[in-house]
Amino acid sequence: MSQTVVSPVRVRRLSIGALGVLALALGTLQSVVEPALPLLQSELGISPGEGALVANALLVTGAVTAPVAGKLGDRHGGKRVLVCLAALVSAGGLLAGLAPNLPVLLLGQVLQGVMVGALPLSFILVRKHLPAGESQVAIGVVVALFTGGGMVGTAVAGPIAEGLSWHWMFALPTIAVGAATLAVIRLMPHDPPIRPDDRIDWPGVVLLSGTLLAFMVGLVTVTGSGLPPLAVGALVVAVAALATGWVVVERRSAAPMVDLRMLAKPAMRDAFVLTFVITASFGMVVFLLPQLFAVPADGYGFGAGTTDIGLFLLPGAVAGAVSDSVGGLAARRFGPRAVVVVGTVVTAATLITLASVHTAAWQLVLAKVLTAFAAGVGTTALLAGTATAVEAEDTGIATSLLVVTRVIGVALGAQAGAAILDAGTDPVTGLAAESAFATGFAVAGLVAALSLLVVRITKKEVQA
């Protein structure tokens, strides 16, 4: 009896295809929350600040997972670690799909956040199993599918949530993640571990995640519960102590999760500050727009359901995806600082205008498109500029620090926007006042404008 032999080239293509499908499913699962946040807040009876935590729990986990994912892959094998992370994501998706309350949903989001580390592991596997030329194409395909998954999630979250329930909004993409993971297990060849000598900075991982979660939970508690000054002071001290402990650990660690010594380099320090300011402003926009779309139409809002919100946000998702490819080209042609300045002017002008003019849905859609494109171009330009400004051996450290900064900036910006809405919520109706949205947009515009000040200060430092 003859046995069919599958060529190595065929195996490679099938395995890379499985990675691409996994990236598509992960991108879909990651993006379903944004258009559905107003629905989740209504169904679970939670405040805007608690709703922001649902989205931010995933971002916080991603921020602390990304820097160690590669090291884990080197030590234990990329395929093994990728499968483990995908299993955690699947467990988180199932928890979210079955969640009866906010704490269980938050736990599910925390587990799903490790998907951020799955993407770089996919790149490692592509590089190991394909020649250099083919690997560049394959990496581009995987990134494109992950981005495309984000658009799919934005578009389908509403129909699924409204046609079935919000639980299925998490469950269906999770099933796809599980199926793609099984395909990766079957098709992807095993890669031997490198077992490097450097250790993984677990204390740094724990302290950073604790600092971010304490800050966000504290922000929600302070704005929503009206705590006495003593309790507020205790929260501030706790956050400061965790942050200080993290800095001390990172400075003393032989293999820190985030090499803070990189910030001593002017190019790195400037890129870090600018990235944080840009993404914090954009994070506020990401949270505020769906909330305003969902406000009942008999007031100042639009009464949009989850499906409509997803459609309203979709052009912004497309603009954000396009901006990632434009940012690198713009940085090479005009320089990162020029790109940041133009993006900042567009963002600040858009948001300050939106603070006073937000009576039509197209105005909000256009604002999301402009701010998403400007933020994406600016942060990608900074990332590309930094990668070429530091020494070759520092490229991985520098870019990973900026990626973590992007995630943290968006998360803290969203939480700040939620805090503004919580502070302006009518206790009788449970709705935020229109002035709270106006304040949020104005603050986001002013935060973006800080980039101009940072650029001016750093330019003077360079000239001096």
Buried (B, 14 or more C-beta within 10 A) or exposed (E): EEEEEEEEEEBBBBBBBBBBBBBBBBBBBBBBBBBBBBBBBEEBEBBBBBBBBBBBBBBBBBBBBBBBBBBBBBBBBBBBBBBBBBBBBBBBBBBBBEBEEBEEBBBBBBBBBBBBBBBBBBBBBBBBBBEEEBBEEBBEBBBBBBBBBBBBBBBBBBBBBBEEEBBBBBBBBBBBBBBBBBBBBEBBEEBEBEEEEEEBBEBBBBBBBBBBBBBBBBBBBBBBEEBEEEBBEEBEEBBEBBBEBBBEBBEEBEBBBBBBEBBEBEBBBBBBBBBBBBBBBBBBBBBBBBBBBBBEEEEBBBEBBBBBBBBBBBBBBBBBBBBBBBBBBBBBEEEBBBBBBBBBBBBBBBBBBBBEEBEEBEBBBBBBBBBBBBBBBBBBBBBBBBBEBBEEEBBBBBBBBBBBBBBBBBBBBBBBBBBBBBBBBEEEEEBBBBEBBBBBBBBBBBBBBBBBEBBEEBEEEEEE
